[in-house]
Amino acid sequence: MFLILLLGLVALLAATALYLGRDEYQELARRNGEEIGVQTTADEKIGPGRLRIGEKERAASALELAALQPVDAGLSVPVQGMVVDLRSLVDARGRYLTQSAEIRALRVSAANLETEARRARSLFDDDRNVSERAVLQAEAEARAARERLLAAETVLRAMIESLTAEWGSTLTDAALGGSANFKSLLEGREVLALVSFPQDDGAARGQRTLLVEPAGGGVRTQATLVGRAPLSLAGASGPTYFCRLPAAGMRVGTRLSGHVAGGASKQAGVVVPESAVVWFAGRSWVYARDEKDRDVFERTPVDATRLVPGGWFDAGELEPGREVVVTGAQLLLSEELEYQIRNENED
């Protein structure tokens, strides 16, 4: 037992010595020309978020740069929404089609009975070729058919009014008319969402499309406005609209967030290519070239919430003409994180 305890103590002392002497070992290895870890393309890290990369290293890593282009974009208005369940509208559409078919049959029956009643009356007036009782019976049957038709048409109008009150006139007309857009909803290629604009709905006037994504993060997609919605969105007080969007990744109840142009007013900024953006610590960044020291690249925050032709719109500190890395940005982020791991034990 004593021997086992002694061996354990020796092993513990050896492990402690190796741990405390790891920095000296690395220094000795560097003096002898040995490499610790994997050689990287960046030859110097000069500060948090800043890398010095020489021309040779840039060529070896196939880094590509592009100058940011200026753009004037419409002011952005945030919107929020939710994917809604279409089942009640689809069920109502089925009842509408059934009722419409019944009305068509009632119209044919009423027309035939009306013709029969006129024929019986004509025969009765023509020297009483039919009995008066037969005439009265035919006329009663024609009146009953007209009343049944009127009742069925009243039910149909009430059904349409109810749907319009719940879903709005535009969506109701599309559903009952079987438009191509509603067919895409029925076939599951698109989903319907309820979106809420700010209290002033000027941003919605004249708009046909907006960009939305799942509120928790996900693929940003283009949604098409359908029409004003009578429904309200929980947690929002502004006017609401229906929109349709691709069904990929969208389920009933999915919360959405997005932006839409806010009218004629413009905001100056730059277009940041999508390939230049990297994500780290929950934020979006680009590696921008230092304007004084051309070998230095700095990780700079960028707004990646509004898509415009050519990339993301940013109205922050990045200026037109500033060069950013458009190919190899993820590699630079990896280099930066690798340096942090290497130097985590250094004073």
BAVEX-709386 format. One line per field, with one value per atom (N, C-alpha, C): residue number from 1; residue in one letter; y, z, x. Coordinates in steps of 0.1 Angstrom, whole numbers. Atoms other than C-alpha are relative to their C-alpha. Layout:
N
resi NUM|...
resn a|...
yy Y|...
zz Z|...
xx X|...
END
This chain:
347
resi 1|1|1|2|2|2|3|3|3|4|4|4|5|5|5|6|6|6|7|7|7|8|8|8|9|9|9|10|10|10|11|11|11|12|12|12|13|13|13|14|14|14|15|15|15|16|16|16|17|17|17|18|18|18|19|19|19|20|20|20|21|21|21|22|22|22|23|23|23|24|24|24|25|25|25|26|26|26|27|27|27|28|28|28|29|29|29|30|30|30|31|31|31|32|32|32|33|33|33|34|34|34|35|35|35|36|36|36|37|37|37|38|38|38|39|39|39|40|40|40|41|41|41|42|42|42|43|43|43|44|44|44|45|45|45|46|46|46|47|47|47|48|48|48|49|49|49|50|50|50|51|51|51|52|52|52|53|53|53|54|54|54|55|55|55|56|56|56|57|57|57|58|58|58|59|59|59|60|60|60|61|61|61|62|62|62|63|63|63|64|64|64|65|65|65|66|66|66|67|67|67|68|68|68|69|69|69|70|70|70|71|71|71|72|72|72|73|73|73|74|74|74|75|75|75|76|76|76|77|77|77|78|78|78|79|79|79|80|80|80|81|81|81|82|82|82|83|83|83|84|84|84|85|85|85|86|86|86|87|87|87|88|88|88|89|89|89|90|90|90|91|91|91|92|92|92|93|93|93|94|94|94|95|95|95|96|96|96|97|97|97|98|98|98|99|99|99|100|100|100|101|101|101|102|102|102|103|103|103|104|104|104|105|105|105|106|106|106|107|107|107|108|108|108|109|109|109|110|110|110|111|111|111|112|112|112|113|113|113|114|114|114|115|115|115|116|116|116|117|117|117|118|118|118|119|119|119|120|120|120|121|121|121|122|122|122|123|123|123|124|124|124|125|125|125|126|126|126|127|127|127|128|128|128|129|129|129|130|130|130|131|131|131|132|132|132|133|133|133|134|134|134|135|135|135|136|136|136|137|137|137|138|138|138|139|139|139|140|140|140|141|141|141|142|142|142|143|143|143|144|144|144|145|145|145|146|146|146|147|147|147|148|148|148|149|149|149|150|150|150|151|151|151|152|152|152|153|153|153|154|154|154|155|155|155|156|156|156|157|157|157|158|158|158|159|159|159|160|160|160|161|161|161|162|162|162|163|163|163|164|164|164|165|165|165|166|166|166|167|167|167|168|168|168|169|169|169|170|170|170|171|171|171|172|172|172|173|173|173|174|174|174|175|175|175|176|176|176|177|177|177|178|178|178|179|179|179|180|180|180|181|181|181|182|182|182|183|183|183|184|184|184|185|185|185|186|186|186|187|187|187|188|188|188|189|189|189|190|190|190|191|191|191|192|192|192|193|193|193|194|194|194|195|195|195|196|196|196|197|197|197|198|198|198|199|199|199|200|200|200|201|201|201|202|202|202|203|203|203|204|204|204|205|205|205|206|206|206|207|207|207|208|208|208|209|209|209|210|210|210|211|211|211|212|212|212|213|213|213|214|214|214|215|215|215|216|216|216|217|217|217|218|218|218|219|219|219|220|220|220|221|221|221|222|222|222|223|223|223|224|224|224|225|225|225|226|226|226|227|227|227|228|228|228|229|229|229|230|230|230|231|231|231|232|232|232|233|233|233|234|234|234|235|235|235|236|236|236|237|237|237|238|238|238|239|239|239|240|240|240|241|241|241|242|242|242|243|243|243|244|244|244|245|245|245|246|246|246|247|247|247|248|248|248|249|249|249|250|250|250|251|251|251|252|252|252|253|253|253|254|254|254|255|255|255|256|256|256|257|257|257|258|258|258|259|259|259|260|260|260|261|261|261|262|262|262|263|263|263|264|264|264|265|265|265|266|266|266|267|267|267|268|268|268|269|269|269|270|270|270|271|271|271|272|272|272|273|273|273|274|274|274|275|275|275|276|276|276|277|277|277|278|278|278|279|279|279|280|280|280|281|281|281|282|282|282|283|283|283|284|284|284|285|285|285|286|286|286|287|287|287|288|288|288|289|289|289|290|290|290|291|291|291|292|292|292|293|293|293|294|294|294|295|295|295|296|296|296|297|297|297|298|298|298|299|299|299|300|300|300|301|301|301|302|302|302|303|303|303|304|304|304|305|305|305|306|306|306|307|307|307|308|308|308|309|309|309|310|310|310|311|311|311|312|312|312|313|313|313|314|314|314|315|315|315|316|316|316|317|317|317|318|318|318|319|319|319|320|320|320|321|321|321|322|322|322|323|323|323|324|324|324|325|325|325|326|326|326|327|327|327|328|328|328|329|329|329|330|330|330|331|331|331|332|332|332|333|333|333|334|334|334|335|335|335|336|336|336|337|337|337|338|338|338|339|339|339|340|340|340|341|341|341|342|342|342|343|343|343|344|344|344|345|345|345|346|346|346|347|347|347
resn m|m|m|f|f|f|l|l|l|i|i|i|l|l|l|l|l|l|l|l|l|g|g|g|l|l|l|v|v|v|a|a|a|l|l|l|l|l|l|a|a|a|a|a|a|t|t|t|a|a|a|l|l|l|y|y|y|l|l|l|g|g|g|r|r|r|d|d|d|e|e|e|y|y|y|q|q|q|e|e|e|l|l|l|a|a|a|r|r|r|r|r|r|n|n|n|g|g|g|e|e|e|e|e|e|i|i|i|g|g|g|v|v|v|q|q|q|t|t|t|t|t|t|a|a|a|d|d|d|e|e|e|k|k|k|i|i|i|g|g|g|p|p|p|g|g|g|r|r|r|l|l|l|r|r|r|i|i|i|g|g|g|e|e|e|k|k|k|e|e|e|r|r|r|a|a|a|a|a|a|s|s|s|a|a|a|l|l|l|e|e|e|l|l|l|a|a|a|a|a|a|l|l|l|q|q|q|p|p|p|v|v|v|d|d|d|a|a|a|g|g|g|l|l|l|s|s|s|v|v|v|p|p|p|v|v|v|q|q|q|g|g|g|m|m|m|v|v|v|v|v|v|d|d|d|l|l|l|r|r|r|s|s|s|l|l|l|v|v|v|d|d|d|a|a|a|r|r|r|g|g|g|r|r|r|y|y|y|l|l|l|t|t|t|q|q|q|s|s|s|a|a|a|e|e|e|i|i|i|r|r|r|a|a|a|l|l|l|r|r|r|v|v|v|s|s|s|a|a|a|a|a|a|n|n|n|l|l|l|e|e|e|t|t|t|e|e|e|a|a|a|r|r|r|r|r|r|a|a|a|r|r|r|s|s|s|l|l|l|f|f|f|d|d|d|d|d|d|d|d|d|r|r|r|n|n|n|v|v|v|s|s|s|e|e|e|r|r|r|a|a|a|v|v|v|l|l|l|q|q|q|a|a|a|e|e|e|a|a|a|e|e|e|a|a|a|r|r|r|a|a|a|a|a|a|r|r|r|e|e|e|r|r|r|l|l|l|l|l|l|a|a|a|a|a|a|e|e|e|t|t|t|v|v|v|l|l|l|r|r|r|a|a|a|m|m|m|i|i|i|e|e|e|s|s|s|l|l|l|t|t|t|a|a|a|e|e|e|w|w|w|g|g|g|s|s|s|t|t|t|l|l|l|t|t|t|d|d|d|a|a|a|a|a|a|l|l|l|g|g|g|g|g|g|s|s|s|a|a|a|n|n|n|f|f|f|k|k|k|s|s|s|l|l|l|l|l|l|e|e|e|g|g|g|r|r|r|e|e|e|v|v|v|l|l|l|a|a|a|l|l|l|v|v|v|s|s|s|f|f|f|p|p|p|q|q|q|d|d|d|d|d|d|g|g|g|a|a|a|a|a|a|r|r|r|g|g|g|q|q|q|r|r|r|t|t|t|l|l|l|l|l|l|v|v|v|e|e|e|p|p|p|a|a|a|g|g|g|g|g|g|g|g|g|v|v|v|r|r|r|t|t|t|q|q|q|a|a|a|t|t|t|l|l|l|v|v|v|g|g|g|r|r|r|a|a|a|p|p|p|l|l|l|s|s|s|l|l|l|a|a|a|g|g|g|a|a|a|s|s|s|g|g|g|p|p|p|t|t|t|y|y|y|f|f|f|c|c|c|r|r|r|l|l|l|p|p|p|a|a|a|a|a|a|g|g|g|m|m|m|r|r|r|v|v|v|g|g|g|t|t|t|r|r|r|l|l|l|s|s|s|g|g|g|h|h|h|v|v|v|a|a|a|g|g|g|g|g|g|a|a|a|s|s|s|k|k|k|q|q|q|a|a|a|g|g|g|v|v|v|v|v|v|v|v|v|p|p|p|e|e|e|s|s|s|a|a|a|v|v|v|v|v|v|w|w|w|f|f|f|a|a|a|g|g|g|r|r|r|s|s|s|w|w|w|v|v|v|y|y|y|a|a|a|r|r|r|d|d|d|e|e|e|k|k|k|d|d|d|r|r|r|d|d|d|v|v|v|f|f|f|e|e|e|r|r|r|t|t|t|p|p|p|v|v|v|d|d|d|a|a|a|t|t|t|r|r|r|l|l|l|v|v|v|p|p|p|g|g|g|g|g|g|w|w|w|f|f|f|d|d|d|a|a|a|g|g|g|e|e|e|l|l|l|e|e|e|p|p|p|g|g|g|r|r|r|e|e|e|v|v|v|v|v|v|v|v|v|t|t|t|g|g|g|a|a|a|q|q|q|l|l|l|l|l|l|l|l|l|s|s|s|e|e|e|e|e|e|l|l|l|e|e|e|y|y|y|q|q|q|i|i|i|r|r|r|n|n|n|e|e|e|n|n|n|e|e|e|d|d|d
yy -12|0|13|-12|24|3|-1|17|6|-6|25|15|-14|58|8|-7|67|2|-2|60|10|-10|81|14|-14|110|4|-3|107|5|-4|108|14|-13|138|11|-10|157|2|-1|149|8|-7|161|15|-14|193|7|-6|200|2|-2|195|12|-11|219|13|-13|246|4|-3|243|1|0|244|12|-12|280|-1|1|273|-10|9|243|6|-7|264|9|-9|290|-7|8|263|-5|6|248|11|-11|282|3|-3|288|-10|10|255|-2|0|263|-10|9|238|8|-7|247|-6|4|245|2|-2|239|0|-1|245|13|-13|272|6|-7|298|10|-10|323|14|-13|353|0|1|363|9|-7|386|5|-5|394|12|-12|430|6|-5|434|-7|7|422|4|-2|418|6|-6|430|-10|10|408|7|-4|417|-11|10|398|6|-5|404|-4|3|403|-15|14|368|-9|8|354|2|-2|370|-8|7|355|-15|14|321|-5|4|321|4|-4|334|10|-10|363|10|-9|386|12|-12|422|7|-8|445|13|-13|482|1|-2|490|11|-10|508|8|-8|537|-3|3|533|9|-7|553|-9|9|530|6|-5|537|-3|2|540|-13|14|506|1|1|499|-14|14|468|-5|6|444|-13|13|413|-7|8|385|-14|14|349|-8|9|320|-5|4|313|-13|13|282|3|-2|280|-9|11|251|5|-5|271|7|-6|291|-11|11|258|-7|7|242|9|-9|273|0|0|272|-13|12|236|1|-2|246|9|-10|275|-7|7|252|-9|9|227|8|-8|255|6|-6|270|-11|11|236|-2|1|233|11|-11|267|-1|3|258|-10|10|228|5|-6|248|9|-9|273|-7|8|247|-6|5|231|11|-11|265|4|-4|274|-10|10|241|0|-1|244|13|-13|280|-2|3|268|-8|9|241|7|-8|265|9|-9|289|-8|9|260|-4|4|248|12|-11|283|3|-2|287|-10|10|254|2|-2|263|12|-11|297|-3|4|280|-11|8|265|-11|9|248|-14|13|220|-8|6|213|5|-5|215|12|-11|245|-5|6|223|-3|3|212|13|-13|249|5|-5|258|-8|9|228|4|-4|238|13|-13|274|-1|2|263|-6|6|241|10|-11|270|10|-9|293|-6|6|268|-2|1|263|13|-14|301|3|-2|302|-8|8|274|6|-6|291|13|-12|324|-3|4|307|-4|5|290|11|-12|323|8|-8|340|-7|7|313|2|-2|317|15|-13|355|2|-1|351|-6|7|327|9|-9|352|11|-11|380|-4|5|359|-2|2|349|14|-14|386|6|-6|397|-6|7|371|1|1|370|12|-12|403|-4|2|408|-6|4|402|-15|14|368|-8|8|357|-1|1|365|-10|9|346|-14|13|316|-5|5|314|-1|0|322|-10|10|295|6|-6|319|-9|7|306|2|-3|323|-8|7|306|-15|14|273|-4|3|275|-2|2|278|-14|13|248|-12|11|227|0|0|236|6|-6|254|13|-12|286|-1|-2|296|14|-13|324|6|-6|348|13|-12|377|9|-9|407|13|-12|438|11|-11|472|10|-10|502|7|-7|523|8|-7|545|-10|11|521|6|-6|545|-9|9|519|-11|11|494|5|-5|517|-2|1|508|-12|11|479|-13|13|445|-11|11|426|6|-3|426|-12|11|405|-4|5|383|-12|12|355|-4|4|334|8|-9|355|-5|5|332|-1|1|334|-11|10|316|6|-5|320|11|-12|354|-3|3|351|12|-11|374|-4|2|377|10|-9|391|3|-5|412|-5|5|398|11|-10|424|3|-4|441|-11|11|417|6|-5|422|-5|6|400|9|-7|415|-10|8|401|2|-1|393|7|-7|417|12|-11|442|9|-9|473|6|-7|484|-8|7|475|-12|13|440|-3|4|425|-15|14|390|0|2|379|-15|14|347|-1|2|333|-15|15|300|-8|8|272|-7|7|258|5|-3|257|8|-8|275|-9|8|259|10|-8|272|5|-6|295|5|-5|304|15|-15|340|5|-6|362|14|-13|394|5|-5|416|15|-15|450|2|-5|469|15|-14|502|9|-9|531|11|-11|553|7|-7|579|5|-5|590|-10|9|577|2|0|568|-4|3|568|-11|11|538|-7|8|511|-14|14|477|-9|10|449|-13|13|417|-10|11|387|-8|9|367|7|-6|393|-1|0|388|-13|12|364|2|-1|357|-6|4|356|7|-6|361|6|-5|366|12|-12|395|-3|1|401|9|-7|413|-1|1|421|3|-4|423|11|-12|458|3|-4|469|13|-13|496|9|-9|527|6|-4|536|-11|11|503|-11|9|482|-14|15|449|-3|3|452|-1|2|439|0|-2|448|-6|5|429|11|-11|455|-4|4|452|6|-5|455|-4|2|456|-10|10|424|-4|2|429|4|-5|445|-3|3|430|10|-9|453|-7|6|444|1|1|432|-4|4|424|6|-6|439|15|-15|476|3|-4|492|15|-15|528|3|-2|524|8|-7|534|-3|3|518|10|-11|543|-6|4|540|-1|1|528|-8|9|509|-14|13|476|-11|11|444|-13|13|408|-7|6|391|-15|15|357|-3|4|342|7|-7|362|-10|10|330|-5|4|320|9|-10|352|-1|2|346|-12|12|311|3|-4|326|8|-8|351|-8|9|325|-10|9|302|7|-8|330|1|-1|334|-13|13|296|-1|1|298|8|-9|327|1|-1|320|-2|3|309|11|-10|339|12|-12|369|12
zz 0|0|0|0|9|-13|13|-24|-10|9|-43|2|-3|-25|-5|4|-32|-15|15|-69|-5|4|-71|3|-3|-54|-10|10|-78|-13|12|-108|1|-2|-94|-1|1|-89|-14|13|-124|-9|8|-139|3|-4|-119|-6|6|-131|-15|14|-167|-3|2|-163|2|-4|-146|-10|9|-171|-15|14|-203|-8|7|-212|-3|2|-207|-12|11|-230|-14|12|-257|-4|3|-255|-5|4|-257|-14|13|-287|-11|10|-305|-2|1|-298|-9|8|-314|-14|13|-344|-2|1|-336|0|1|-344|10|-9|-317|-6|6|-332|-15|14|-368|-5|5|-389|-7|6|-400|-10|11|-429|6|-6|-406|8|-6|-395|13|-12|-366|4|-5|-344|9|-7|-332|9|-9|-311|-1|1|-304|-13|13|-338|-11|10|-357|-4|5|-379|-10|10|-399|-10|10|-431|-12|11|-456|-14|14|-494|-4|3|-497|7|-7|-471|-6|6|-487|-13|13|-521|3|-3|-505|5|-5|-488|-9|10|-519|5|-5|-500|-12|10|-522|7|-6|-514|-10|8|-527|7|-5|-522|2|-2|-506|-8|9|-529|8|-7|-517|-6|4|-518|8|-7|-508|1|-2|-494|8|-7|-482|15|-14|-444|3|-4|-428|11|-10|-408|5|-4|-386|0|0|-388|8|-6|-368|-4|5|-376|5|-4|-372|-11|9|-395|5|-5|-392|-6|4|-395|-10|10|-427|0|1|-418|1|-1|-408|-14|13|-441|-11|10|-461|2|-3|-443|-5|4|-450|-15|14|-486|-5|3|-488|1|-2|-473|-11|11|-498|-13|13|-528|1|-1|-515|-1|0|-509|-14|13|-543|-10|9|-560|3|-3|-541|-6|5|-552|-15|15|-589|-2|2|-585|3|-4|-568|-11|11|-596|-12|11|-622|3|-4|-602|0|-1|-596|-14|14|-633|-6|6|-643|6|-6|-618|-4|4|-628|-14|13|-664|0|-1|-654|6|-5|-634|-11|11|-664|-10|9|-686|5|-5|-663|0|0|-660|-14|14|-698|-4|4|-702|7|-8|-675|-7|6|-692|-14|13|-725|1|0|-720|11|-12|-687|-4|4|-702|11|-13|-667|11|-11|-634|7|-8|-612|11|-11|-585|-5|6|-608|-2|1|-615|13|-13|-579|6|-4|-571|-6|7|-598|5|-4|-587|15|-14|-550|0|1|-560|-5|6|-580|11|-11|-550|10|-9|-527|-5|5|-550|0|0|-552|15|-14|-514|5|-4|-510|-7|6|-535|7|-7|-517|14|-13|-483|-2|2|-498|-4|3|-513|12|-12|-480|9|-7|-463|-6|7|-489|2|-2|-485|15|-14|-447|2|-1|-452|-5|6|-474|9|-9|-450|13|-11|-421|-3|4|-440|-2|2|-450|13|-13|-414|7|-7|-403|-8|9|-433|-9|9|-452|-14|13|-486|-10|10|-506|1|-2|-491|-2|2|-491|-15|15|-528|-6|5|-535|3|-4|-515|-7|6|-529|-15|14|-564|-5|4|-564|-8|7|-575|0|0|-584|13|-13|-553|11|-11|-530|-2|3|-548|6|-5|-538|15|-15|-501|2|-2|-505|-2|3|-520|9|-9|-492|-5|5|-514|7|-7|-495|13|-12|-460|1|-2|-449|14|-13|-422|2|-4|-403|5|-3|-401|5|-6|-380|-3|2|-390|12|-10|-367|-1|0|-357|-12|13|-387|-11|10|-416|-13|13|-442|-7|6|-447|-9|7|-460|-13|12|-487|-12|12|-521|1|-1|-508|-4|4|-523|7|-6|-507|12|-11|-475|3|-4|-460|14|-14|-430|2|-4|-411|13|-13|-381|11|-11|-349|7|-7|-334|-9|10|-365|-10|10|-397|-14|14|-435|-2|4|-446|-13|13|-473|-3|4|-493|1|-1|-485|-8|9|-507|8|-7|-491|-8|6|-498|2|-2|-482|15|-14|-450|7|-8|-422|11|-11|-398|14|-12|-372|6|-7|-346|4|-4|-337|14|-14|-301|3|-3|-286|-9|9|-314|-1|1|-317|-13|13|-352|-10|10|-384|-5|4|-397|-14|14|-431|-1|4|-446|-10|11|-466|-2|3|-482|-3|1|-482|-2|3|-492|13|-11|-469|6|-4|-465|14|-14|-427|8|-7|-418|5|-6|-394|6|-6|-380|14|-13|-350|0|1|-362|1|-1|-351|-10|10|-377|4|-1|-378|-13|13|-407|-1|3|-423|-14|13|-451|-1|3|-468|6|-7|-449|-8|8|-478|-9|10|-500|6|-7|-474|-2|3|-481|11|-10|-459|-7|6|-470|7|-6|-465|-10|9|-482|-2|2|-497|4|-4|-480|-6|6|-500|10|-10|-483|3|-2|-487|9|-9|-466|14|-14|-435|7|-9|-407|13|-12|-376|12|-11|-342|13|-13|-306|-2|2|-319|-8|8|-342|-13|14|-378|-1|2|-388|-14|12|-417|4|-2|-420|-10|8|-432|0|2|-445|7|-7|-424|-11|11|-445|0|-1|-432|-2|1|-428|-8|9|-458|3|-3|-443|12|-12|-413|-3|2|-413|14|-13|-385|-1|0|-376|5|-2|-378|0|0|-368|-12|12|-397|2|-1|-399|-11|10|-416|2|-2|-412|-12|12|-445|-13|13|-479|-10|12|-509|-11|11|-544|2|-2|-540|13|-14|-503|11|-12|-469|0|-2|-463|14|-13|-436|0|-2|-424|12|-11|-397|-3|1|-395|-13|12|-428|-11|10|-456|-14|14|-494|-3|4|-509|10|-10|-477|-6|5|-487|11|-9|-471|-6|5|-474|-4|5|-496|-3|1|-501|11|-11|-470|13|-12|-443|12|-10|-424|4|-3|-426|10|-9|-409|14|-14|-381|6|-5|-377|5|-4|-376|14|-12|-349|12|-11|-328|4|-3|-331|8|-8|-318|14|-14|-288|7|-6|-281|3|-2|-285|12|-10|-262|13|-12|-236|13|-13|-211|1|-1|-219|8|-7|-197|-9
xx 8|0|9|-9|28|7|-6|45|-9|9|14|-2|2|9|12|-12|45|1|0|42|-10|10|10|5|-6|28|10|-10|57|-6|7|33|-6|6|15|10|-10|47|6|-4|58|-9|11|25|0|-1|28|12|-12|63|-2|2|53|-9|10|23|7|-6|44|11|-11|72|-4|4|51|5|-4|60|15|-14|97|3|-2|94|-3|3|77|11|-11|104|13|-11|131|-2|3|114|2|-1|112|15|-15|150|6|-6|158|-6|6|137|-12|11|109|-13|13|73|-9|10|47|-14|13|13|1|1|3|4|-4|19|-12|11|-6|4|-3|-9|2|-2|-10|13|-13|25|1|-1|16|-15|12|-14|4|-4|-11|-10|9|-41|-14|13|-77|-7|7|-94|8|-9|-63|10|-10|-41|9|-9|-10|3|-1|-9|8|-8|19|-6|4|15|1|-2|30|-11|10|7|-14|13|-23|-1|0|-14|-1|1|-8|-13|14|-42|-11|10|-59|-11|9|-74|-4|5|-95|-7|5|-104|-10|9|-132|-2|4|-139|-15|14|-172|-6|6|-196|-11|11|-219|-14|13|-256|-9|11|-287|-12|11|-313|-11|11|-348|1|-1|-351|-8|5|-358|-10|10|-389|-1|0|-389|-15|13|-419|2|0|-428|-12|11|-451|0|1|-461|-7|6|-470|-13|13|-507|-6|7|-529|-11|10|-549|-12|10|-571|-14|14|-602|-4|4|-600|-2|1|-595|-13|13|-625|-11|11|-646|-1|0|-636|-7|7|-648|-15|15|-682|-5|4|-684|-2|1|-678|-12|12|-704|-13|12|-729|-3|1|-722|-6|5|-728|-15|14|-761|-9|7|-772|-2|1|-765|-11|10|-787|-14|13|-815|-4|4|-814|-6|5|-819|-14|13|-847|-11|10|-864|-4|4|-862|-9|9|-878|-14|13|-906|-7|6|-912|-6|5|-915|-13|11|-939|-12|12|-961|-5|5|-963|-8|6|-972|-14|13|-1000|-10|9|-1014|-5|4|-1014|-10|9|-1032|-14|12|-1057|-8|6|-1064|-5|5|-1068|-11|12|-1102|1|-1|-1092|4|-5|-1072|7|-4|-1058|-8|8|-1074|6|-5|-1071|9|-8|-1057|14|-13|-1029|8|-7|-1021|5|-4|-1021|12|-10|-999|14|-13|-973|5|-5|-972|5|-6|-967|14|-13|-938|10|-10|-922|3|-3|-926|10|-9|-910|14|-13|-881|7|-6|-875|4|-3|-876|13|-12|-851|13|-11|-828|4|-3|-831|7|-6|-823|15|-14|-792|9|-8|-780|3|-2|-785|11|-10|-764|14|-12|-737|6|-4|-736|5|-5|-733|13|-13|-705|11|-10|-686|3|-2|-692|8|-7|-679|15|-13|-648|7|-6|-642|4|-2|-645|12|-11|-619|13|-12|-595|3|-2|-600|-5|6|-615|10|-9|-583|3|-2|-575|-12|12|-611|-3|3|-615|10|-9|-583|-3|3|-594|-13|12|-629|0|-2|-618|10|-10|-591|11|-11|-564|13|-13|-529|8|-8|-514|-6|6|-539|3|-3|-533|14|-13|-496|0|2|-508|-6|7|-531|10|-9|-503|12|-11|-479|13|-12|-454|3|-1|-460|-8|7|-472|-5|6|-494|5|-5|-480|-8|6|-495|11|-10|-472|-5|4|-475|10|-8|-462|-1|1|-455|-14|13|-485|-3|2|-480|2|-2|-486|4|-5|-471|10|-10|-444|-6|6|-469|-6|7|-484|9|-8|-472|10|-10|-451|-6|5|-454|9|-9|-424|7|-8|-405|9|-9|-376|-3|3|-384|9|-8|-366|-6|5|-375|6|-5|-372|12|-12|-346|12|-11|-324|-3|2|-325|2|-2|-326|-10|9|-339|-6|7|-365|-9|9|-387|-14|15|-424|-7|8|-451|-13|12|-479|-12|13|-514|-11|10|-536|-1|3|-548|-7|6|-557|-8|9|-586|6|-5|-567|11|-11|-543|10|-12|-509|3|-3|-503|13|-13|-478|3|-3|-481|-13|12|-504|-2|1|-498|-9|9|-518|7|-5|-515|-4|2|-512|3|-3|-512|11|-10|-482|3|-4|-471|15|-14|-436|3|-3|-418|-1|3|-427|12|-12|-392|4|-4|-384|-10|10|-416|-11|11|-442|-10|10|-474|4|-4|-467|14|-13|-432|0|-1|-424|10|-8|-409|4|-4|-390|6|-5|-379|0|-1|-376|-7|6|-393|4|-3|-384|-11|9|-399|-5|5|-409|10|-8|-393|13|-12|-367|12|-11|-332|11|-10|-303|13|-13|-266|7|-7|-245|9|-8|-224|-7|4|-231|11|-10|-212|-4|2|-209|-3|4|-225|12|-11|-193|11|-9|-174|-4|5|-195|3|-1|-185|-7|8|-204|9|-8|-187|-6|6|-201|-13|14|-236|-1|0|-226|6|-6|-217|12|-13|-182|5|-8|-160|14|-14|-122|3|-2|-115|15|-14|-81|3|-4|-63|4|-2|-62|15|-13|-27|10|-8|-10|-7|7|-20|1|-2|-9|-8|8|-32|-15|14|-68|-7|7|-92|-14|13|-123|-10|9|-151|-14|14|-188|-7|8|-213|-14|14|-250|-4|4|-263|-15|15|-301|-8|7|-310|7|-6|-304|-4|2|-300|7|-7|-289|15|-14|-253|5|-5|-252|-9|6|-260|2|-1|-268|5|-6|-246|1|-2|-248|8|-9|-222|13|-13|-185|7|-6|-176|-3|2|-171|2|-2|-173|15|-14|-140|9|-8|-128|0|-2|-114|-3|3|-128|3|-3|-119|-13|12|-145|2|-3|-128|11|-9|-111|-2|3|-128|-1|1|-136|14|-14|-99|6|-6|-89|-6|6|-114|6|-7|-99|14|-14|-64|0|1|-75|-3|4|-91|11|-11|-61|11|-9|-38|-4|5|-61|3|-3|-57|15|-15|-19|4|-5|-15|-8|8|-40|7|-8|-12|11|-11|11|-5|3|13|-2
END
